Amino acid sequence: MEQIWQSYKAWIIAGIVAAVAVLSSIFVVPETEQAVILRNGKPVTVVNKFHANEDFGQTGAGIWYRVPVIDRVVWVSKQVLAVDMQRQEVLSRDQRRLEVDAYARFRIIDPVLMVQTAGSTTRVEEQLRPILNSVLRQRLGTRSFQALLTAERGAAMDEIRSGLDKEAREYGAQVIDVRIKRADLPAGRPLETAFTRMQTARKQESDTIRAQGAKQAQIIRAEAEAEAAKTYADAFNKDPAFYDFYRAMQSYDTVFSGQSKKESSIIMSPDNEYLRQFRGSGR
């Protein structure tokens, strides 16, 4: 073995150096990463660069090469990344303070620009966070608190995403979506005041609905009574004598049945006009 080493020492060393050189010049780029090759600090090429609507396996990922020592590889994620905003207070258009918790989803679409301006995806997140806070505060300040509880909230989110995306393009990033996780009133006195105001508004609304219902009921009752009176009038006009007899019987029932419960008495002569129905048709 020693004899072989002495005989082929130069070749063995040369082979080891060649193997190290080959191994250091070859690297593997996964589908989830973009590789920016820098030569003397300047970008030379991008491996597995993001392209919209491009299928996996057709992007250039796999085995790649570089010049050892001279070239440096910077890895840039190809996946959708997230930046979370710190919970902060925002003043709405109707002067209500809201505690907003939001997040944004983005991806790197220009890795060269990202490396030149930010250096890493972590740095991009740090740059986008204050921009998201600023854009969110500006856009929500033009909308009422009620708008955040309706379909108008979607339009506000589109405006915020568009504004943030415009700033993110300077770092080679594309903002895909912006969402508000929570939008609450601050705890304490403001929350109690808002609750009282909402309770008063709901009571006023219920009182209005109740008054309108009572009004409609009164109108319906009056119309029904008028229709009933008309029906009675039409029926009695067909036979006035029967109507006179019917009303007299109602009067007798009211007077005499009520009188039987009292100690006093009513004395009337037989020819009293009030008792004409007792005399029959021959009166």
Phi and psi restraints in degrees (value plus and minus 20) as a CYANA .aco file:
   2 GLU   PHI     -87.6   -47.6
   2 GLU   PSI     -54.1   -14.1
   3 GLN   PHI     -87.6   -47.6
   3 GLN   PSI     -58.5   -18.5
   4 ILE   PHI     -84.9   -44.9
   4 ILE   PSI     -61.5   -21.5
   5 TRP   PHI     -83.2   -43.2
   5 TRP   PSI     -61.1   -21.1
   6 GLN   PHI     -88.7   -48.7
   6 GLN   PSI     -53.2   -13.2
   7 SER   PHI     -98.5   -58.5
   7 SER   PSI     -58.1   -18.1
   8 TYR   PHI    -137.0   -97.0
   8 TYR   PSI       6.4    46.4
   9 LYS   PHI     -76.7   -36.7
   9 LYS   PSI     -67.9   -27.9
  10 ALA   PHI     -83.3   -43.3
  10 ALA   PSI     -61.3   -21.3
  11 TRP   PHI     -87.7   -47.7
  11 TRP   PSI     -58.3   -18.3
  12 ILE   PHI     -85.6   -45.6
  12 ILE   PSI     -64.8   -24.8
  13 ILE   PHI     -83.2   -43.2
  13 ILE   PSI     -61.9   -21.9
  14 ALA   PHI     -83.6   -43.6
  14 ALA   PSI     -57.7   -17.7
  15 GLY   PHI     -86.7   -46.7
  15 GLY   PSI     -61.3   -21.3
  16 ILE   PHI     -84.0   -44.0
  16 ILE   PSI     -64.1   -24.1
  17 VAL   PHI     -81.3   -41.3
  17 VAL   PSI     -62.3   -22.3
  18 ALA   PHI     -84.2   -44.2
  18 ALA   PSI     -60.7   -20.7
  19 ALA   PHI     -84.7   -44.7
  19 ALA   PSI     -63.4   -23.4
  20 VAL   PHI     -82.8   -42.8
  20 VAL   PSI     -60.9   -20.9
  21 ALA   PHI     -84.2   -44.2
  21 ALA   PSI     -62.2   -22.2
  22 VAL   PHI     -86.0   -46.0
  22 VAL   PSI     -65.6   -25.6
  23 LEU   PHI     -85.1   -45.1
  23 LEU   PSI     -56.2   -16.2
  24 SER   PHI     -96.8   -56.8
  24 SER   PSI     -35.9     4.1
  25 SER   PHI    -114.1   -74.1
  25 SER   PSI     -30.7     9.3
  26 ILE   PHI    -129.2   -89.2
  26 ILE   PSI     116.1   156.1
  27 PHE   PHI    -164.6  -124.6
  27 PHE   PSI     140.1   180.1
  28 VAL   PHI    -130.1   -90.1
  28 VAL   PSI     108.2   148.2
  29 VAL   PHI    -122.8   -82.8
  29 VAL   PSI      95.0   135.0
  30 PRO   PHI     -95.1   -55.1
  30 PRO   PSI     145.9   185.9
  31 GLU   PHI     -83.6   -43.6
  31 GLU   PSI     -47.2    -7.2
  32 THR   PHI    -107.9   -67.9
  32 THR   PSI     -19.0    21.0
  33 GLU   PHI    -147.2  -107.2
  33 GLU   PSI     130.3   170.3
  34 GLN   PHI    -130.0   -90.0
  34 GLN   PSI     119.7   159.7
  35 ALA   PHI    -136.4   -96.4
  35 ALA   PSI     100.8   140.8
  36 VAL   PHI    -122.3   -82.3
  36 VAL   PSI      98.3   138.3
  37 ILE   PHI    -112.7   -72.7
  37 ILE   PSI      99.4   139.4
  38 LEU   PHI    -125.6   -85.6
  38 LEU   PSI     112.4   152.4
  39 ARG   PHI    -139.0   -99.0
  39 ARG   PSI      94.3   134.3
  40 ASN   PHI      37.3    77.3
  40 ASN   PSI      16.5    56.5
  41 GLY   PHI      65.4   105.4
  41 GLY   PSI     -23.6    16.4
  42 LYS   PHI    -131.1   -91.1
  42 LYS   PSI     117.9   157.9
  43 PRO   PHI     -87.0   -47.0
  43 PRO   PSI     111.8   151.8
  44 VAL   PHI    -122.5   -82.5
  44 VAL   PSI     -68.8   -28.8
  45 THR   PHI    -174.7  -134.7
  45 THR   PSI     144.5   184.5
  46 VAL   PHI    -143.5  -103.5
  46 VAL   PSI     107.2   147.2
  47 VAL   PHI    -122.8   -82.8
  47 VAL   PSI     114.3   154.3
  48 ASN   PHI      41.3    81.3
  48 ASN   PSI      23.6    63.6
  49 LYS   PHI     -87.1   -47.1
  49 LYS   PSI     125.9   165.9
  50 PHE   PHI     -89.3   -49.3
  50 PHE   PSI     113.6   153.6
  51 HIS   PHI    -155.2  -115.2
  51 HIS   PSI     112.2   152.2
  52 ALA   PHI     -83.0   -43.0
  52 ALA   PSI     120.8   160.8
  53 ASN   PHI      40.9    80.9
  53 ASN   PSI       8.7    48.7
  54 GLU   PHI    -119.1   -79.1
  54 GLU   PSI     112.4   152.4
  55 ASP   PHI     -93.7   -53.7
  55 ASP   PSI     130.5   170.5
  56 PHE   PHI     -84.5   -44.5
  56 PHE   PSI     125.5   165.5
  57 GLY   PHI      71.6   111.6
  57 GLY   PSI     -30.2     9.8
  58 GLN   PHI    -138.7   -98.7
  58 GLN   PSI      -4.0    36.0
  59 THR   PHI    -121.0   -81.0
  59 THR   PSI     -30.1     9.9
  60 GLY   PHI      80.6   120.6
  60 GLY   PSI     -14.8    25.2
  61 ALA   PHI     -88.3   -48.3
  61 ALA   PSI     133.7   173.7
  62 GLY   PHI     115.1   155.1
  62 GLY   PSI    -170.3  -130.3
  63 ILE   PHI     -98.2   -58.2
  63 ILE   PSI     113.3   153.3
  64 TRP   PHI    -158.5  -118.5
  64 TRP   PSI     155.4   195.4
  65 TYR   PHI    -154.0  -114.0
  65 TYR   PSI     143.6   183.6
  66 ARG   PHI    -172.4  -132.4
  66 ARG   PSI     145.9   185.9
  67 VAL   PHI    -107.4   -67.4
  67 VAL   PSI      99.0   139.0
  68 PRO   PHI     -77.2   -37.2
  68 PRO   PSI     125.8   165.8
  69 VAL   PHI      51.8    91.8
  69 VAL   PSI     -65.3   -25.3
  70 ILE   PHI     -97.1   -57.1
  70 ILE   PSI     -64.4   -24.4
  71 ASP   PHI    -111.9   -71.9
  71 ASP   PSI     124.3   164.3
  72 ARG   PHI    -147.2  -107.2
  72 ARG   PSI     118.4   158.4
  73 VAL   PHI    -123.9   -83.9
  73 VAL   PSI     106.8   146.8
  74 VAL   PHI    -129.9   -89.9
  74 VAL   PSI     104.0   144.0
  75 TRP   PHI    -110.9   -70.9
  75 TRP   PSI     113.2   153.2
  76 VAL   PHI    -147.9  -107.9
  76 VAL   PSI     105.7   145.7
  77 SER   PHI     -84.4   -44.4
  77 SER   PSI     120.3   160.3
  78 LYS   PHI    -119.2   -79.2
  78 LYS   PSI     -24.7    15.3
  79 GLN   PHI    -102.9   -62.9
  79 GLN   PSI     149.2   189.2
  80 VAL   PHI     -97.3   -57.3
  80 VAL   PSI     105.6   145.6
  81 LEU   PHI    -128.7   -88.7
  81 LEU   PSI     146.2   186.2
  82 ALA   PHI    -147.4  -107.4
  82 ALA   PSI     125.8   165.8
  83 VAL   PHI    -148.9  -108.9
  83 VAL   PSI     100.4   140.4
  84 ASP   PHI    -115.8   -75.8
  84 ASP   PSI     114.8   154.8
  85 MET   PHI    -107.4   -67.4
  85 MET   PSI     122.1   162.1
  86 GLN   PHI     -89.2   -49.2
  86 GLN   PSI     120.5   160.5
  87 ARG   PHI     -80.6   -40.6
  87 ARG   PSI     107.3   147.3
  88 GLN   PHI    -165.7  -125.7
  88 GLN   PSI     144.7   184.7
  89 GLU   PHI    -110.9   -70.9
  89 GLU   PSI     116.1   156.1
  90 VAL   PHI    -146.8  -106.8
  90 VAL   PSI     116.7   156.7
  91 LEU   PHI    -114.7   -74.7
  91 LEU   PSI      97.2   137.2
  92 SER   PHI     -98.2   -58.2
  92 SER   PSI     155.1   195.1
  93 ARG   PHI     -84.0   -44.0
  93 ARG   PSI     -53.7   -13.7
  94 ASP   PHI    -109.1   -69.1
  94 ASP   PSI       4.4    44.4
  95 GLN   PHI      42.6    82.6
  95 GLN   PSI      15.4    55.4
  96 ARG   PHI    -125.5   -85.5
  96 ARG   PSI     112.9   152.9
  97 ARG   PHI    -104.8   -64.8
  97 ARG   PSI     108.2   148.2
  98 LEU   PHI    -141.6  -101.6
  98 LEU   PSI     120.7   160.7
  99 GLU   PHI    -115.8   -75.8
  99 GLU   PSI      91.4   131.4
 100 VAL   PHI    -129.7   -89.7
 100 VAL   PSI     114.6   154.6
 101 ASP   PHI    -145.0  -105.0
 101 ASP   PSI      92.6   132.6
 102 ALA   PHI    -151.1  -111.1
 102 ALA   PSI     149.7   189.7
 103 TYR   PHI    -169.6  -129.6
 103 TYR   PSI     141.3   181.3
 104 ALA   PHI    -151.5  -111.5
 104 ALA   PSI     128.1   168.1
 105 ARG   PHI    -131.8   -91.8
 105 ARG   PSI     113.0   153.0
 106 PHE   PHI    -165.8  -125.8
 106 PHE   PSI     145.0   185.0
 107 ARG   PHI    -160.4  -120.4
 107 ARG   PSI     137.6   177.6
 108 ILE   PHI    -110.3   -70.3
 108 ILE   PSI      97.9   137.9
 109 ILE   PHI    -127.2   -87.2
 109 ILE   PSI     -34.9     5.1
 110 ASP   PHI    -151.3  -111.3
 110 ASP   PSI      64.1   104.1
 111 PRO   PHI     -83.4   -43.4
 111 PRO   PSI     -51.5   -11.5
 112 VAL   PHI     -84.4   -44.4
 112 VAL   PSI     -67.3   -27.3
 113 LEU   PHI     -84.1   -44.1
 113 LEU   PSI     -56.9   -16.9
 114 MET   PHI     -83.4   -43.4
 114 MET   PSI     -63.7   -23.7
 115 VAL   PHI     -85.1   -45.1
 115 VAL   PSI     -58.7   -18.7
 116 GLN   PHI     -92.5   -52.5
 116 GLN   PSI     -55.0   -15.0
 117 THR   PHI    -115.7   -75.7
 117 THR   PSI     -56.7   -16.7
 118 ALA   PHI    -136.1   -96.1
 118 ALA   PSI     -58.8   -18.8
 119 GLY   PHI      76.9   116.9
 119 GLY   PSI     -54.2   -14.2
 120 SER   PHI    -177.6  -137.6
 120 SER   PSI     142.5   182.5
 121 THR   PHI     -87.5   -47.5
 121 THR   PSI     -50.1   -10.1
 122 THR   PHI     -82.7   -42.7
 122 THR   PSI     -61.1   -21.1
 123 ARG   PHI     -86.3   -46.3
 123 ARG   PSI     -55.3   -15.3
 124 VAL   PHI     -82.9   -42.9
 124 VAL   PSI     -63.5   -23.5
 125 GLU   PHI     -79.5   -39.5
 125 GLU   PSI     -62.3   -22.3
 126 GLU   PHI     -84.3   -44.3
 126 GLU   PSI     -53.2   -13.2
 127 GLN   PHI     -96.0   -56.0
 127 GLN   PSI     -56.7   -16.7
 128 LEU   PHI     -96.5   -56.5
 128 LEU   PSI     -48.1    -8.1
 129 ARG   PHI     -79.4   -39.4
 129 ARG   PSI     -72.5   -32.5
 130 PRO   PHI     -86.5   -46.5
 130 PRO   PSI     -50.3   -10.3
 131 ILE   PHI     -86.4   -46.4
 131 ILE   PSI     -61.6   -21.6
 132 LEU   PHI     -81.7   -41.7
 132 LEU   PSI     -62.6   -22.6
 133 ASN   PHI     -79.6   -39.6
 133 ASN   PSI     -64.1   -24.1
 134 SER   PHI     -87.1   -47.1
 134 SER   PSI     -67.8   -27.8
 135 VAL   PHI     -84.2   -44.2
 135 VAL   PSI     -60.8   -20.8
 136 LEU   PHI     -82.3   -42.3
 136 LEU   PSI     -63.6   -23.6
 137 ARG   PHI     -84.8   -44.8
 137 ARG   PSI     -60.9   -20.9
 138 GLN   PHI     -87.3   -47.3
 138 GLN   PSI     -66.1   -26.1
 139 ARG   PHI     -90.8   -50.8
 139 ARG   PSI     -62.9   -22.9
 140 LEU   PHI     -89.8   -49.8
 140 LEU   PSI     -44.3    -4.3
 141 GLY   PHI     -88.0   -48.0
 141 GLY   PSI     -36.2     3.8
 142 THR   PHI    -115.8   -75.8
 142 THR   PSI     -17.8    22.2
 143 ARG   PHI    -145.7  -105.7
 143 ARG   PSI     132.4   172.4
 144 SER   PHI    -101.5   -61.5
 144 SER   PSI     144.0   184.0
 145 PHE   PHI     -83.1   -43.1
 145 PHE   PSI     -57.0   -17.0
 146 GLN   PHI     -82.6   -42.6
 146 GLN   PSI     -54.1   -14.1
 147 ALA   PHI     -84.1   -44.1
 147 ALA   PSI     -47.4    -7.4
 148 LEU   PHI     -94.7   -54.7
 148 LEU   PSI     -30.6     9.4
 149 LEU   PHI    -124.0   -84.0
 149 LEU   PSI     -18.0    22.0
 150 THR   PHI    -139.5   -99.5
 150 THR   PSI    -193.5  -153.5
 151 ALA   PHI     -85.6   -45.6
 151 ALA   PSI     -37.4     2.6
 152 GLU   PHI     -84.4   -44.4
 152 GLU   PSI     -38.7     1.3
 153 ARG   PHI     -81.7   -41.7
 153 ARG   PSI     -56.4   -16.4
 154 GLY   PHI     -82.0   -42.0
 154 GLY   PSI     -59.9   -19.9
 155 ALA   PHI     -85.0   -45.0
 155 ALA   PSI     -58.1   -18.1
 156 ALA   PHI     -84.1   -44.1
 156 ALA   PSI     -60.1   -20.1
 157 MET   PHI     -86.0   -46.0
 157 MET   PSI     -56.2   -16.2
 158 ASP   PHI     -85.1   -45.1
 158 ASP   PSI     -59.6   -19.6
 159 GLU   PHI     -85.7   -45.7
 159 GLU   PSI     -61.9   -21.9
 160 ILE   PHI     -84.8   -44.8
 160 ILE   PSI     -62.8   -22.8
 161 ARG   PHI     -82.8   -42.8
 161 ARG   PSI     -61.9   -21.9
 162 SER   PHI     -84.1   -44.1
 162 SER   PSI     -63.3   -23.3
 163 GLY   PHI     -85.9   -45.9
 163 GLY   PSI     -60.5   -20.5
 164 LEU   PHI     -90.2   -50.2
 164 LEU   PSI     -57.0   -17.0
 165 ASP   PHI     -83.9   -43.9
 165 ASP   PSI     -57.3   -17.3
 166 LYS   PHI     -80.8   -40.8
 166 LYS   PSI     -60.1   -20.1
 167 GLU   PHI     -94.1   -54.1
 167 GLU   PSI     -55.9   -15.9
 168 ALA   PHI     -88.8   -48.8
 168 ALA   PSI     -47.2    -7.2
 169 ARG   PHI     -81.2   -41.2
 169 ARG   PSI     -44.9    -4.9
 170 GLU   PHI     -89.2   -49.2
 170 GLU   PSI     -36.8     3.2
 171 TYR   PHI    -128.4   -88.4
 171 TYR   PSI      -7.7    32.3
 172 GLY   PHI      55.7    95.7
 172 GLY   PSI      -0.3    39.7
 173 ALA   PHI    -132.4   -92.4
 173 ALA   PSI     135.7   175.7
 174 GLN   PHI    -142.6  -102.6
 174 GLN   PSI     103.0   143.0
 175 VAL   PHI    -103.9   -63.9
 175 VAL   PSI     100.3   140.3
 176 ILE   PHI    -108.5   -68.5
 176 ILE   PSI     -61.3   -21.3
 177 ASP   PHI    -177.0  -137.0
 177 ASP   PSI     131.5   171.5
 178 VAL   PHI    -153.4  -113.4
 178 VAL   PSI     112.0   152.0
 179 ARG   PHI    -156.8  -116.8
 179 ARG   PSI     128.3   168.3
 180 ILE   PHI    -118.4   -78.4
 180 ILE   PSI      99.2   139.2
 181 LYS   PHI     -95.9   -55.9
 181 LYS   PSI     -62.6   -22.6
 182 ARG   PHI    -167.4  -127.4
 182 ARG   PSI     125.3   165.3
 183 ALA   PHI    -159.4  -119.4
 183 ALA   PSI      77.6   117.6
 184 ASP   PHI    -138.3   -98.3
 184 ASP   PSI     137.5   177.5
 185 LEU   PHI     -96.2   -56.2
 185 LEU   PSI     126.4   166.4
 186 PRO   PHI     -81.4   -41.4
 186 PRO   PSI     125.3   165.3
 187 ALA   PHI     -89.5   -49.5
 187 ALA   PSI     133.5   173.5
 188 GLY   PHI      85.2   125.2
 188 GLY   PSI    -168.1  -128.1
 189 ARG   PHI     -78.8   -38.8
 189 ARG   PSI     -65.1   -25.1
 190 PRO   PHI     -78.0   -38.0
 190 PRO   PSI     -57.9   -17.9
 191 LEU   PHI     -87.8   -47.8
 191 LEU   PSI     -61.4   -21.4
 192 GLU   PHI     -84.7   -44.7
 192 GLU   PSI     -61.6   -21.6
 193 THR   PHI     -83.3   -43.3
 193 THR   PSI     -63.6   -23.6
 194 ALA   PHI     -83.9   -43.9
 194 ALA   PSI     -60.3   -20.3
 195 PHE   PHI     -83.6   -43.6
 195 PHE   PSI     -62.9   -22.9
 196 THR   PHI     -83.5   -43.5
 196 THR   PSI     -61.7   -21.7
 197 ARG   PHI     -84.7   -44.7
 197 ARG   PSI     -61.7   -21.7
 198 MET   PHI     -85.9   -45.9
 198 MET   PSI     -59.6   -19.6
 199 GLN   PHI     -84.2   -44.2
 199 GLN   PSI     -62.3   -22.3
 200 THR   PHI     -83.8   -43.8
 200 THR   PSI     -62.6   -22.6
 201 ALA   PHI     -83.1   -43.1
 201 ALA   PSI     -60.6   -20.6
 202 ARG   PHI     -87.5   -47.5
 202 ARG   PSI     -55.5   -15.5
 203 LYS   PHI     -87.6   -47.6
 203 LYS   PSI     -61.7   -21.7
 204 GLN   PHI     -82.0   -42.0
 204 GLN   PSI     -60.6   -20.6
 205 GLU   PHI     -85.1   -45.1
 205 GLU   PSI     -62.4   -22.4
 206 SER   PHI     -86.3   -46.3
 206 SER   PSI     -58.5   -18.5
 207 ASP   PHI     -83.5   -43.5
 207 ASP   PSI     -59.8   -19.8
 208 THR   PHI     -84.1   -44.1
 208 THR   PSI     -64.4   -24.4
 209 ILE   PHI     -84.0   -44.0
 209 ILE   PSI     -61.1   -21.1
 210 ARG   PHI     -84.5   -44.5
 210 ARG   PSI     -61.4   -21.4
 211 ALA   PHI     -85.9   -45.9
 211 ALA   PSI     -60.9   -20.9
 212 GLN   PHI     -84.3   -44.3
 212 GLN   PSI     -58.0   -18.0
 213 GLY   PHI     -84.8   -44.8
 213 GLY   PSI     -62.1   -22.1
 214 ALA   PHI     -84.3   -44.3
 214 ALA   PSI     -58.2   -18.2
 215 LYS   PHI     -83.6   -43.6
 215 LYS   PSI     -66.2   -26.2
 216 GLN   PHI     -83.0   -43.0
 216 GLN   PSI     -59.4   -19.4
 217 ALA   PHI     -83.7   -43.7
 217 ALA   PSI     -60.5   -20.5
 218 GLN   PHI     -85.0   -45.0
 218 GLN   PSI     -60.3   -20.3
 219 ILE   PHI     -84.5   -44.5
 219 ILE   PSI     -64.2   -24.2
 220 ILE   PHI     -84.4   -44.4
 220 ILE   PSI     -61.6   -21.6
 221 ARG   PHI     -83.8   -43.8
 221 ARG   PSI     -62.9   -22.9
 222 ALA   PHI     -84.5   -44.5
 222 ALA   PSI     -61.7   -21.7
 223 GLU   PHI     -85.1   -45.1
 223 GLU   PSI     -58.9   -18.9
 224 ALA   PHI     -86.7   -46.7
 224 ALA   PSI     -62.2   -22.2
 225 GLU   PHI     -84.8   -44.8
 225 GLU   PSI     -59.1   -19.1
 226 ALA   PHI     -84.8   -44.8
 226 ALA   PSI     -61.5   -21.5
 227 GLU   PHI     -86.7   -46.7
 227 GLU   PSI     -59.0   -19.0
 228 ALA   PHI     -84.1   -44.1
 228 ALA   PSI     -62.9   -22.9
 229 ALA   PHI     -82.0   -42.0
 229 ALA   PSI     -59.8   -19.8
 230 LYS   PHI     -85.4   -45.4
 230 LYS   PSI     -60.0   -20.0
 231 THR   PHI     -83.7   -43.7
 231 THR   PSI     -64.6   -24.6
 232 TYR   PHI     -81.0   -41.0
 232 TYR   PSI     -64.0   -24.0
 233 ALA   PHI     -83.3   -43.3
 233 ALA   PSI     -63.2   -23.2
 234 ASP   PHI     -82.9   -42.9
 234 ASP   PSI     -59.8   -19.8
 235 ALA   PHI     -88.7   -48.7
 235 ALA   PSI     -63.7   -23.7
 236 PHE   PHI     -91.5   -51.5
 236 PHE   PSI     -48.6    -8.6
 237 ASN   PHI     -88.4   -48.4
 237 ASN   PSI     -39.7     0.3
 238 LYS   PHI     -92.4   -52.4
 238 LYS   PSI     -46.8    -6.8
 239 ASP   PHI    -166.7  -126.7
 239 ASP   PSI      63.7   103.7
 240 PRO   PHI     -78.8   -38.8
 240 PRO   PSI     -54.6   -14.6
 241 ALA   PHI     -85.9   -45.9
 241 ALA   PSI     -60.9   -20.9
 242 PHE   PHI     -86.8   -46.8
 242 PHE   PSI     -56.6   -16.6
 243 TYR   PHI     -83.8   -43.8
 243 TYR   PSI     -61.1   -21.1
 244 ASP   PHI     -83.8   -43.8
 244 ASP   PSI     -62.1   -22.1
 245 PHE   PHI     -85.1   -45.1
 245 PHE   PSI     -61.8   -21.8
 246 TYR   PHI     -84.5   -44.5
 246 TYR   PSI     -62.8   -22.8
 247 ARG   PHI     -88.4   -48.4
 247 ARG   PSI     -54.5   -14.5
 248 ALA   PHI     -86.9   -46.9
 248 ALA   PSI     -60.3   -20.3
 249 MET   PHI     -84.4   -44.4
 249 MET   PSI     -59.0   -19.0
 250 GLN   PHI     -82.5   -42.5
 250 GLN   PSI     -60.4   -20.4
 251 SER   PHI     -85.8   -45.8
 251 SER   PSI     -64.7   -24.7
 252 TYR   PHI     -79.8   -39.8
 252 TYR   PSI     -62.1   -22.1
 253 ASP   PHI     -83.8   -43.8
 253 ASP   PSI     -59.8   -19.8
 254 THR   PHI     -89.0   -49.0
 254 THR   PSI     -64.1   -24.1
 255 VAL   PHI     -93.2   -53.2
 255 VAL   PSI     -73.3   -33.3
 256 PHE   PHI     -96.6   -56.6
 256 PHE   PSI     -56.1   -16.1
 257 SER   PHI     -88.2   -48.2
 257 SER   PSI     -55.5   -15.5
 258 GLY   PHI     -93.6   -53.6
 258 GLY   PSI     -50.5   -10.5
 259 GLN   PHI     -91.9   -51.9
 259 GLN   PSI     -47.7    -7.7
 260 SER   PHI     -87.2   -47.2
 260 SER   PSI     -38.4     1.6
 261 LYS   PHI    -111.3   -71.3
 261 LYS   PSI     -22.8    17.2
 262 LYS   PHI    -129.7   -89.7
 262 LYS   PSI     141.8   181.8
 263 GLU   PHI    -104.3   -64.3
 263 GLU   PSI     -41.9    -1.9
 264 SER   PHI     -95.5   -55.5
 264 SER   PSI     144.4   184.4
 265 SER   PHI    -149.0  -109.0
 265 SER   PSI     136.6   176.6
 266 ILE   PHI    -133.2   -93.2
 266 ILE   PSI     106.6   146.6
 267 ILE   PHI    -135.7   -95.7
 267 ILE   PSI     100.1   140.1
 268 MET   PHI    -154.6  -114.6
 268 MET   PSI     128.7   168.7
 269 SER   PHI     -94.7   -54.7
 269 SER   PSI     134.2   174.2
 270 PRO   PHI     -81.3   -41.3
 270 PRO   PSI     -47.9    -7.9
 271 ASP   PHI    -112.3   -72.3
 271 ASP   PSI      -1.5    38.5
 272 ASN   PHI     -85.6   -45.6
 272 ASN   PSI     117.1   157.1
 273 GLU   PHI     -81.4   -41.4
 273 GLU   PSI     -49.2    -9.2
 274 TYR   PHI     -84.4   -44.4
 274 TYR   PSI     -47.1    -7.1
 275 LEU   PHI    -120.0   -80.0
 275 LEU   PSI       3.4    43.4
 276 ARG   PHI     -83.5   -43.5
 276 ARG   PSI     -51.1   -11.1
 277 GLN   PHI     -88.8   -48.8
 277 GLN   PSI     -42.4    -2.4
 278 PHE   PHI     -94.6   -54.6
 278 PHE   PSI     -40.3    -0.3
 279 ARG   PHI    -104.1   -64.1
 279 ARG   PSI     -31.1     8.9
 280 GLY   PHI      62.2   102.2
 280 GLY   PSI    -192.8  -152.8
 281 SER   PHI     -95.2   -55.2
 281 SER   PSI     -32.5     7.5
 282 GLY   PHI    -110.3   -70.3
 282 GLY   PSI      -3.5    36.5
